[in-house]
Amino acid sequence: MTPNEKAESARLLLGDPVISAAFADIRLGLVSKLEQTPMADIESQHEIALTLQLLKQLRLQIESYRQHAVIEESHRKHETFVQKMRQKLT
């Protein structure tokens, strides 16, 4: 899969209301579970915290794929502008 294909897939995923709802529901469930975990159960608290961090990392990774398209478009516009300016100067 090319970076642009990843960017497009990521854009679609992040724009999908079902995916957004799934991320929100999973996070809410983990936070609720953490709140219900006994204070003495450090291992369970740690596992839930790690899972929350992984969920956040997953969303950030998908977002970084999406940003690739934004950066590529910016570079393309910049190059087009530079080429036009060079043509005007010659």
C-alpha positions as CSV (number, residue, x, y, z in Angstrom):
1,M,0.0,0.0,0.0
2,T,1.4,3.4,-1.0
3,P,1.6,6.3,1.5
4,N,-1.2,8.0,-0.5
5,E,-3.4,5.0,-0.3
6,K,-2.8,4.8,3.4
7,A,-3.7,8.4,3.7
8,E,-6.9,8.0,1.9
9,S,-7.9,4.9,3.9
10,A,-7.0,6.7,7.1
11,R,-9.2,9.7,6.0
12,L,-12.1,7.4,5.4
13,L,-11.6,5.6,8.7
14,L,-11.4,8.7,10.7
15,G,-14.5,10.1,9.0
16,D,-16.5,7.0,9.6
17,P,-19.0,7.6,12.4
18,V,-19.0,3.9,13.3
19,I,-15.3,3.9,13.8
20,S,-15.4,7.1,15.8
21,A,-18.2,5.6,18.0
22,A,-16.2,2.4,18.4
23,F,-13.2,4.4,19.6
24,A,-15.3,6.4,22.0
25,D,-17.2,3.4,23.3
26,I,-14.0,1.4,23.9
27,R,-12.4,4.3,25.7
28,L,-15.6,4.9,27.8
29,G,-15.7,1.2,28.7
30,L,-12.0,1.1,29.8
31,V,-12.4,4.2,31.9
32,S,-15.5,2.8,33.5
33,K,-13.6,-0.5,34.2
34,L,-10.7,1.5,35.7
35,E,-13.1,3.4,38.0
36,Q,-14.5,0.1,39.2
37,T,-11.2,-1.6,39.7
38,P,-10.3,-1.9,43.4
39,M,-7.5,0.3,44.5
40,A,-5.5,-2.7,45.7
41,D,-5.6,-4.3,42.2
42,I,-2.6,-2.5,40.8
43,E,-2.0,-5.1,38.1
44,S,-5.5,-4.7,36.6
45,Q,-5.2,-0.9,36.8
46,H,-1.9,-1.1,35.0
47,E,-3.3,-3.3,32.2
48,I,-6.3,-1.0,31.7
49,A,-4.0,2.0,31.6
50,L,-1.8,0.3,29.0
51,T,-4.9,-0.5,26.9
52,L,-6.0,3.1,27.1
53,Q,-2.6,4.2,25.9
54,L,-2.6,1.7,23.0
55,L,-6.1,2.9,22.0
56,K,-4.8,6.5,21.9
57,Q,-1.6,5.3,19.9
58,L,-3.8,3.6,17.4
59,R,-5.9,6.7,16.7
60,L,-2.7,8.8,16.5
61,Q,-1.1,6.4,14.1
62,I,-4.2,6.5,11.8
63,E,-4.1,10.3,12.1
64,S,-0.4,10.4,11.1
65,Y,-1.3,8.4,7.9
66,R,-4.0,10.9,7.1
67,Q,-1.6,13.8,7.6
68,H,0.6,12.4,4.9
69,A,-1.9,13.4,2.3
70,V,-2.1,16.9,3.7
71,I,1.7,17.3,3.7
72,E,1.9,15.9,0.2
73,E,-0.7,18.4,-1.1
74,S,1.2,21.2,0.6
75,H,4.5,20.2,-1.0
76,R,2.8,19.9,-4.4
77,K,1.3,23.4,-4.1
78,H,4.7,24.8,-3.0
79,E,6.5,23.1,-6.0
80,T,3.8,24.4,-8.4
81,F,4.2,27.9,-7.0
82,V,8.0,27.7,-7.2
83,Q,7.9,26.5,-10.8
84,K,5.5,29.4,-11.8
85,M,7.8,31.9,-10.2
86,R,10.8,30.5,-12.0
87,Q,9.0,30.7,-15.3
88,K,8.1,34.4,-14.7
89,L,11.7,35.2,-13.9
90,T,13.1,33.6,-17.0
